[in-house]
Amino acid sequence: MPVFPSPETIHPVLLPDGNAHQGTVFLKPAIDHPRFEVGEYSYASAHRPPEDWAAHLAPYLFAFSPEKLVIGKFCQIADGAQFITASANHRYDGVSSYPFAIFHGQTEGAPSLPAPGPDTVIGHDVWIGQGARILPGARIGNGVIVGAGAVVVGEIPAYSIVTGNPGRVMRRRFDRAAIETLEALAWWDWPIETIIGAEAEICGADIARLAEVADAVPKG
Protein backbone atom coordinates (compact mmCIF):
# COMPACT_ATOMS: atom_id res chain seq x y z
CA MET A 1 0.00 0.00 0.00
CA PRO A 2 1.38 3.46 -0.85
CA VAL A 3 2.63 5.54 2.06
CA PHE A 4 0.47 8.63 2.41
CA PRO A 5 1.94 11.74 4.05
CA SER A 6 0.94 12.63 7.57
CA PRO A 7 -1.80 15.30 7.84
CA GLU A 8 0.77 17.39 9.72
CA THR A 9 3.04 17.57 6.66
CA ILE A 10 3.13 21.11 5.31
CA HIS A 11 4.54 20.26 1.87
CA PRO A 12 3.15 16.80 1.00
CA VAL A 13 4.22 16.60 -2.67
CA LEU A 14 7.76 15.50 -3.50
CA LEU A 15 9.46 16.45 -6.75
CA PRO A 16 11.48 13.90 -8.77
CA ASP A 17 14.69 15.20 -7.15
CA GLY A 18 13.27 14.44 -3.70
CA ASN A 19 12.71 18.06 -2.69
CA ALA A 20 9.33 19.20 -1.43
CA HIS A 21 7.12 21.13 -3.84
CA GLN A 22 6.75 24.51 -2.16
CA GLY A 23 3.64 25.44 -4.14
CA THR A 24 1.34 22.85 -2.57
CA VAL A 25 0.52 22.68 1.13
CA PHE A 26 -1.74 20.78 3.47
CA LEU A 27 -3.60 23.74 4.92
CA LYS A 28 -4.18 22.47 8.45
CA PRO A 29 -0.48 22.61 9.43
CA ALA A 30 0.32 25.54 7.13
CA ILE A 31 -2.19 27.98 8.61
CA ASP A 32 -2.17 29.49 12.08
CA HIS A 33 -5.16 31.83 12.16
CA PRO A 34 -7.80 32.15 14.90
CA ARG A 35 -10.73 32.54 12.45
CA PHE A 36 -9.69 29.86 9.96
CA GLU A 37 -10.73 26.21 10.51
CA VAL A 38 -9.61 23.52 8.08
CA GLY A 39 -9.82 19.75 8.07
CA GLU A 40 -7.06 17.23 7.53
CA TYR A 41 -5.63 16.62 4.04
CA SER A 42 -7.24 19.68 2.44
CA TYR A 43 -4.63 21.34 0.26
CA ALA A 44 -4.06 24.51 -1.74
CA SER A 45 -1.69 25.19 -4.60
CA ALA A 46 -0.09 28.39 -5.90
CA HIS A 47 2.29 28.97 -8.79
CA ARG A 48 4.05 31.56 -6.62
CA PRO A 49 3.97 30.19 -3.07
CA PRO A 50 2.94 32.88 -0.57
CA GLU A 51 4.59 33.44 2.78
CA ASP A 52 1.16 33.61 4.45
CA TRP A 53 -1.31 31.07 3.09
CA ALA A 54 -4.17 32.35 5.23
CA ALA A 55 -3.84 35.88 3.87
CA HIS A 56 -3.35 34.53 0.35
CA LEU A 57 -6.59 32.56 0.43
CA ALA A 58 -8.74 34.84 2.60
CA PRO A 59 -7.26 38.35 2.51
CA TYR A 60 -10.16 39.96 4.41
CA LEU A 61 -10.30 37.45 7.23
CA PHE A 62 -8.58 39.23 10.09
CA ALA A 63 -7.70 37.95 13.54
CA PHE A 64 -10.38 40.28 14.95
CA SER A 65 -13.03 39.32 12.36
CA PRO A 66 -16.31 38.09 13.87
CA GLU A 67 -16.86 35.54 11.12
CA LYS A 68 -15.02 32.29 10.43
CA LEU A 69 -13.91 30.45 7.33
CA VAL A 70 -14.51 26.71 7.75
CA ILE A 71 -13.12 24.19 5.24
CA GLY A 72 -13.68 20.45 5.53
CA LYS A 73 -11.38 17.50 4.87
CA PHE A 74 -9.80 16.51 1.54
CA CYS A 75 -10.65 19.78 -0.23
CA GLN A 76 -8.63 20.83 -3.27
CA ILE A 77 -8.04 24.54 -3.83
CA ALA A 78 -6.44 25.63 -7.09
CA ASP A 79 -4.12 28.54 -7.79
CA GLY A 80 -5.78 31.95 -7.56
CA ALA A 81 -8.92 30.85 -5.73
CA GLN A 82 -9.94 33.24 -2.95
CA PHE A 83 -12.48 33.42 -0.16
CA ILE A 84 -13.97 36.91 0.16
CA THR A 85 -15.22 36.73 3.74
CA ALA A 86 -17.74 38.98 5.45
CA SER A 87 -15.18 41.44 6.85
CA ALA A 88 -14.72 42.65 3.26
CA ASN A 89 -18.29 43.97 3.22
CA HIS A 90 -19.31 47.62 3.22
CA ARG A 91 -22.64 48.90 4.39
CA TYR A 92 -24.88 49.42 1.34
CA ASP A 93 -28.33 50.08 2.77
CA GLY A 94 -27.79 53.82 3.17
CA VAL A 95 -26.74 56.78 1.04
CA SER A 96 -23.02 55.97 1.05
CA SER A 97 -21.06 52.75 1.30
CA TYR A 98 -17.88 54.58 2.41
CA PRO A 99 -16.32 53.00 5.55
CA PHE A 100 -15.50 56.20 7.44
CA ALA A 101 -14.83 54.28 10.66
CA ILE A 102 -11.84 52.49 9.19
CA PHE A 103 -10.02 55.80 8.88
CA HIS A 104 -10.87 57.26 12.27
CA GLY A 105 -9.86 54.05 14.03
CA GLN A 106 -13.23 52.72 15.16
CA THR A 107 -13.73 49.03 14.40
CA GLU A 108 -16.94 48.29 16.30
CA GLY A 109 -20.33 49.95 16.52
CA ALA A 110 -19.67 52.77 14.07
CA PRO A 111 -22.59 53.79 11.84
CA SER A 112 -20.55 53.41 8.66
CA LEU A 113 -19.73 49.75 9.37
CA PRO A 114 -22.02 46.85 8.49
CA ALA A 115 -23.25 44.38 11.07
CA PRO A 116 -21.12 41.24 11.51
CA GLY A 117 -21.58 38.86 8.61
CA PRO A 118 -22.04 35.09 8.39
CA ASP A 119 -19.41 32.38 8.40
CA THR A 120 -18.31 30.87 5.09
CA VAL A 121 -18.49 27.06 5.22
CA ILE A 122 -17.00 24.61 2.74
CA GLY A 123 -17.83 20.91 3.03
CA HIS A 124 -15.59 17.88 2.54
CA ASP A 125 -14.01 16.78 -0.76
CA VAL A 126 -14.76 20.09 -2.50
CA TRP A 127 -12.73 21.02 -5.59
CA ILE A 128 -12.40 24.79 -6.08
CA GLY A 129 -11.03 25.62 -9.52
CA GLN A 130 -8.47 28.16 -10.62
CA GLY A 131 -9.39 31.76 -9.92
CA ALA A 132 -12.75 31.02 -8.30
CA ARG A 133 -14.19 33.50 -5.81
CA ILE A 134 -16.23 32.31 -2.84
CA LEU A 135 -18.30 35.21 -1.48
CA PRO A 136 -19.29 35.96 2.14
CA GLY A 137 -21.60 33.47 3.76
CA ALA A 138 -21.42 30.86 1.01
CA ARG A 139 -22.18 27.34 2.18
CA ILE A 140 -20.82 24.74 -0.20
CA GLY A 141 -21.89 21.13 0.28
CA ASN A 142 -19.76 18.00 0.27
CA GLY A 143 -18.40 16.83 -3.06
CA VAL A 144 -19.08 20.08 -4.91
CA ILE A 145 -16.97 21.07 -7.92
CA VAL A 146 -16.51 24.83 -8.40
CA GLY A 147 -15.48 25.69 -11.94
CA ALA A 148 -12.52 27.91 -12.78
CA GLY A 149 -13.38 31.57 -12.42
CA ALA A 150 -16.78 30.92 -10.83
CA VAL A 151 -18.18 33.46 -8.36
CA VAL A 152 -20.11 31.56 -5.73
CA VAL A 153 -22.63 32.89 -3.23
CA GLY A 154 -25.40 31.29 -1.22
CA GLU A 155 -25.95 27.59 -0.62
CA ILE A 156 -24.65 25.01 -3.10
CA PRO A 157 -26.14 21.50 -2.71
CA ALA A 158 -23.85 18.52 -2.15
CA TYR A 159 -22.33 16.91 -5.24
CA SER A 160 -23.19 19.79 -7.57
CA ILE A 161 -21.12 21.41 -10.29
CA VAL A 162 -21.27 25.21 -10.13
CA THR A 163 -19.85 27.50 -12.83
CA GLY A 164 -20.02 31.07 -14.06
CA ASN A 165 -20.60 34.56 -12.68
CA PRO A 166 -22.91 34.56 -10.89
CA GLY A 167 -22.25 30.94 -10.05
CA ARG A 168 -25.07 28.61 -11.05
CA VAL A 169 -25.52 24.91 -10.46
CA MET A 170 -25.09 23.30 -13.88
CA ARG A 171 -26.01 19.82 -12.72
CA ARG A 172 -25.83 17.35 -9.87
CA ARG A 173 -23.02 14.84 -10.16
CA PHE A 174 -25.20 11.89 -9.12
CA ASP A 175 -28.88 11.19 -8.63
CA ARG A 176 -30.60 11.93 -5.32
CA ALA A 177 -30.38 8.38 -3.98
CA ALA A 178 -26.66 8.13 -4.77
CA ILE A 179 -25.97 11.48 -3.09
CA GLU A 180 -27.82 10.41 0.03
CA THR A 181 -25.72 7.24 0.10
CA LEU A 182 -22.48 9.17 -0.30
CA GLU A 183 -23.41 11.61 2.45
CA ALA A 184 -24.15 8.69 4.76
CA LEU A 185 -20.91 6.88 3.87
CA ALA A 186 -18.81 10.00 4.68
CA TRP A 187 -15.64 8.33 3.40
CA TRP A 188 -13.57 11.36 4.48
CA ASP A 189 -14.01 10.26 8.10
CA TRP A 190 -12.55 6.79 7.52
CA PRO A 191 -9.02 5.94 8.71
CA ILE A 192 -6.49 7.08 6.13
CA GLU A 193 -5.28 3.51 5.61
CA THR A 194 -8.81 2.46 4.67
CA ILE A 195 -9.16 5.45 2.34
CA ILE A 196 -5.94 4.64 0.50
CA GLY A 197 -6.95 0.98 0.28
CA ALA A 198 -10.27 2.05 -1.27
CA GLU A 199 -8.77 4.61 -3.66
CA ALA A 200 -10.23 2.90 -6.73
CA GLU A 201 -13.72 2.80 -5.24
CA ILE A 202 -13.60 6.38 -3.91
CA CYS A 203 -12.37 7.77 -7.23
CA GLY A 204 -14.69 5.57 -9.31
CA ALA A 205 -18.43 5.78 -9.85
CA ASP A 206 -19.53 2.40 -8.47
CA ILE A 207 -21.27 3.66 -5.34
CA ALA A 208 -22.70 0.23 -4.53
CA ARG A 209 -19.17 -1.16 -4.39
CA LEU A 210 -18.07 1.77 -2.19
CA ALA A 211 -20.89 0.95 0.19
CA GLU A 212 -19.58 -2.63 0.40
CA VAL A 213 -16.17 -1.28 1.34
CA ALA A 214 -17.78 0.89 3.99
CA ASP A 215 -19.24 -2.20 5.68
CA ALA A 216 -15.69 -3.23 6.58
CA VAL A 217 -14.68 0.16 7.99
CA PRO A 218 -14.05 0.05 11.76
CA LYS A 219 -16.87 1.74 13.62
CA GLY A 220 -16.23 4.06 16.57
N, C-alpha and C positions, 0 to 999 in steps of 0.2 A: 504494500500500500504506500502511495506517495506520502512523504513527510510534509505536512502543512505547517506554515509558520505560526508561531504563537500569536494570539491576539494582542499581545503586548509589544510586538515587533513594529517599529515605526516604518521602516522601509522593507516591505515584505517581498519585493521583486528583485531577483538577482540577475545581473547582466551576464553575458557569456564569459566575461573576464573574471567573474566572481564578485565584482563590486555591486553594492546596492544601488538600485535605480532611485535617484533622489526625487524624481518627479511623481512617484506614487507612494502614498502613505496610508497605513491603517489609521483612521481618524481618532479612534479612542485614545491611543497613547500619544498621538501627535498634538492633541489639543488640550490645553489647560485653560478653561474659560468657565466662569460660574454660571452662565446662562445657556450653555451649549451642552446638550446631552446626546451621546451617540453610542450605538450598540457595537458589539464586537464584530470585527471583520469587515465593517463598512470602510470603503476606501475612496480617496479622491486622487485625481491625476492633474498635473499641470505641466505644460511644456517648459515653463520657466518656474521652477519650484520657489514658492514664497518662503520668507522667513517665518511668517505668522499665518498658519493655515486657517485659523479661526477668522482672522480679519480678511483673508483672501476670499473665503467662502461667504461670510456674512458680515460685510463691512459696517453695517449699522447696528449690529448687536453689541452693545457696550456692557461692561461689567455692571453698570448701574441700571441697565434696561429692565423694565418690569416683565417683559415677555421672555419666553424661552424658544430656542430652536431644538427640536427633538428629532433625532434620526435613528431609525431602527437598525437591525443587524443586516449584514450582507448587502448593503446598498452600494451602488456604483455611481460615482459622480465624475463626469467628464470635465475636461479642461474648459475653463471659462464659465461654468455654471455658477450662479450666485443665488443666495437667499436674501431677498430684500425684506427684512423683518420690520415689525411694527414701529420701532424707534426711528425709522426713516420717514414716517408719516408727518405731514403738516395738517393743521386744521384747515378744513375747506368748507365749513358750513356757514361761514361769515363773509364779510366783505373782502377781507384779505387773508391769504394763506401764509403771509410772512411771519417767520418765527422770531419775533422781537426778543423773546425771553432768552434765546440762545446767546444773544449779544450783550444782554445786561446781567448775565450770570445766574439767572433763575432757571432751575431745571424741574421744579415741581410746582403745580398749582397756578402757574401763570396763565392769563387768559388767552395768550397767543399759542399755547401748546395744546395738542389734542389729548384726549383721555388715553390712558394706557390701552394698548392694543392686544389682540389675541396672540397666543402661542402659534408657531408654525410647526406642524407635526408631519413627519415623513414615516411611512410604515417600513416593513422589512422587505428586503429583496427588491428595492426600487432602483431602476436605472434612469438616471437623469443625464440627458444628452448634452453635447457640446453647446455652450453658450445659452443654455436655458435660464430663465429667470423664474424663481418661485416667490410669489408676492406674499405680503403679510397675511397671516391667518390661514394660509392654505393647509389643507389636510389631505394628504395623498395616501391612498390605501396600499396595502401589501401588493407586491408584484406589479405595480404600475410601471409603464415605460413612458418617459417624458421625451418627446422628440427634440432634436437639436433646434435651438433657437426658440422653443416654445415659451410662452409667458403664461404661467399657471396661477390661478386664483380660485378660491372656493374649495369645495370637496370633490375629490376625484375617486370614484369607486375602485375597489380592489380589482387587480388584473385588467386594467384598462390601458389603452394607448391614447395619449393626449398629445396633440400637435397644434402648432399655429399660434397666432397672436390676434385676438385672445385665444388661449388654449381651449380646445374643444376635444371631447372624447370622440375619437374616430371609430373605435369599436372595442368590445370586450375581447380579451384574449381567449377565453373559454366560455362555455355555456354556464348558466347559473348553477346547475348541480355540481359541475366540476369545480367552480370557484368556491362553493360552500365546502366541498371536500378538501380543497387545498388550504382554506382558512383553518379548518379543523385539524389538519395534519401538522401545520405549523413547523415545517421541517427545519426552519432556522433555529428552533429551540433544541434540536437533537444534539447529542454529543458530536464534536467535530469528527471523531473517528467514524461514526455512523454516517455522517454527511458525506465524507470523502468516499466511503465504501459504496454509497448510493449515488455517486456523481452521475452515472448514466441515467438513472431513473429521475433524478431531480432536474437534469438538463434536457430530458426527453419530454414526450407528450403523452406517455402512457400512465395516466393518473391512477388507473386501477392497479397497475404494478407498483406504483409508489405507495399506494395504500397498503399493499402486501408487505412492503419493506417496513412500513411504519408499525405493523403488528409486532415486529421483532425489536423495536426500539425500547430500551429500558425505561420503565415508568417511575417517576418520582426520583 
